[in-house]
Each structure stands twice: as structure tokens, then as C-alpha cells.
């Protein structure tokens, strides 16, 4: 049995994928890593690079030799929109009991100085 040692960029420890032969194609390696990590191909793709040379494997037919160590980065599939929405922050207005709204104490009202 041959193996490839892989780790995600954000992790500290390597995991292992085993296979038969002297090398494994990039496509097969991605499929095995996604299966082991329970990732769905519809949500993300994997960017794989050699841990020693930082060479990025881009061709799905590229052959990765046995006993290699690789770094894996998860990237979103093209066309997927971000789930989070941008928020606009506005200054907060505070209301003291029995008075009108006024600006926060950290922001001086226009035309006044802070040294009062």
C-alpha cells in the first residue's frame, strides 16, 4: 500500500490517504480527501500543493508520487454567492429619560469642545 500525507492549511497535523500503485492522480486524491473529510463537491473544491516545494497541482490528470506530503486548501466553487450579508454601521443615538435623543457620550455634539 502507498500513501499520501495531507493536511489542511489551517490544521497542524497530517492525515493519510492510502492507495495502490506508485502514484495517484490529482482527481482521485481530491475525491479520497473529500470522502474522508465528508466534504460535498457541490459546495467547494480543493486546491492542493506540494508541502516541500509549494508547487500547486492544477491539472486533474497530474500524478502525485507515493509518500508525498501535500497542503490542502478548501476554496468555494465558482458561482456560489457568499452567505453573509454586509452590514452598515451607523452611530447609535441614546435617549436619556425625559429628554430628546442625543448622541453617545463618546461623540461630541457639533459645535462643542471636549474640554468642557
C-alpha positions as CSV (number, residue, x, y, z in Angstrom):
1,X,0.0,0.0,0.0
2,X,1.2,3.5,-0.9
3,X,0.1,6.7,0.9
4,X,0.0,10.5,0.6
5,X,0.2,12.6,3.7
6,X,-2.1,15.6,3.6
7,X,-3.1,18.4,5.9
8,X,-5.4,21.4,5.6
9,X,-3.6,24.7,5.6
10,X,-5.2,25.7,8.9
11,X,-4.5,22.4,10.7
12,X,-1.3,21.3,12.5
13,X,-1.4,17.5,11.9
14,X,-1.2,15.4,8.8
15,X,-3.7,12.7,7.8
16,X,-3.0,9.9,5.4
17,X,-4.7,8.6,2.2
18,X,-3.8,5.1,1.1
19,X,-3.9,3.8,-2.5
20,X,-2.4,1.1,-4.7
21,X,0.4,1.9,-7.1
22,X,3.4,4.3,-7.4
23,X,1.3,7.5,-7.8
24,X,-2.2,8.8,-7.6
25,X,-3.9,11.3,-9.9
26,X,-4.9,14.7,-8.5
27,X,-8.6,13.9,-9.3
28,X,-8.5,10.7,-7.3
29,X,-6.7,12.3,-4.4
30,X,-9.3,15.1,-4.2
31,X,-12.1,12.5,-4.3
32,X,-10.5,10.5,-1.4
33,X,-9.8,13.6,0.7
34,X,-13.3,14.9,0.2
35,X,-14.7,11.4,1.2
36,X,-12.6,11.2,4.3
37,X,-13.4,14.8,5.4
38,X,-17.1,14.4,4.5
39,X,-17.0,17.4,2.1
40,X,-19.5,17.8,-0.7
41,X,-18.2,18.5,-4.2
42,X,-21.1,20.9,-4.9
43,X,-20.0,23.3,-2.1
44,X,-16.3,23.5,-2.5
45,X,-13.2,22.5,-4.5
46,X,-9.7,21.6,-3.1
47,X,-6.5,23.4,-4.0
48,X,-3.6,21.1,-3.5
49,X,0.1,22.0,-3.4
50,X,3.3,20.1,-2.6
51,X,4.3,20.8,1.1
52,X,8.0,20.9,0.3
53,X,8.2,22.8,-3.0
54,X,4.9,24.8,-2.7
55,X,4.2,23.7,-6.3
56,X,0.4,23.8,-6.9
57,X,-1.1,20.9,-8.7
58,X,-3.6,22.3,-11.2
59,X,-4.1,19.5,-13.8
60,X,-6.6,16.8,-12.6
61,X,-4.5,14.2,-14.5
62,X,-1.3,15.2,-12.7
63,X,0.3,12.3,-11.0
64,X,1.4,12.7,-7.4
65,X,4.1,10.3,-6.3
66,X,3.6,8.0,-3.3
67,X,4.8,9.2,0.1
68,X,4.4,12.8,-0.8
69,X,3.1,15.5,1.6
70,X,0.6,18.0,0.4
71,X,-1.2,21.0,1.7
72,X,-4.9,21.3,1.0
73,X,-6.9,24.5,0.8
74,X,-10.7,24.5,0.5
75,X,-12.0,27.0,-2.0
76,X,-15.6,27.9,-2.9
77,X,-16.9,26.6,-6.2
78,X,-17.2,29.4,-8.8
79,X,-20.7,30.9,-8.9
80,X,-21.5,30.3,-5.3
81,X,-22.6,33.5,-3.5
82,X,-21.3,34.4,-0.1
83,X,-23.8,33.5,2.7
84,X,-23.1,36.6,4.8
85,X,-24.6,40.0,4.0
86,X,-22.7,43.2,4.5
87,X,-23.9,45.5,7.3
88,X,-23.7,49.2,7.5
89,X,-22.8,50.6,10.9
90,X,-24.5,53.8,12.0
91,X,-23.8,55.9,15.1
92,X,-26.0,54.9,18.0
93,X,-28.3,57.5,19.5
94,X,-29.1,57.4,23.2
95,X,-32.2,58.7,24.9
96,X,-32.0,59.9,28.5
97,X,-35.2,59.6,30.4
98,X,-37.4,62.7,29.9
99,X,-35.1,64.2,27.2
100,X,-34.8,64.1,23.4
101,X,-32.4,61.8,21.7
102,X,-28.8,62.8,21.9
103,X,-25.5,61.5,20.6
104,X,-23.4,59.0,22.5
105,X,-21.1,60.4,25.2
106,X,-18.0,59.4,23.1
107,X,-19.0,61.6,20.2
108,X,-19.2,65.4,21.0
109,X,-22.1,67.2,19.5
110,X,-21.3,69.5,16.6
111,X,-20.0,72.9,17.7
112,X,-18.9,71.9,21.2
113,X,-15.5,71.0,22.5
114,X,-14.5,68.1,24.6
115,X,-12.6,70.1,27.2
116,X,-15.7,71.4,29.0
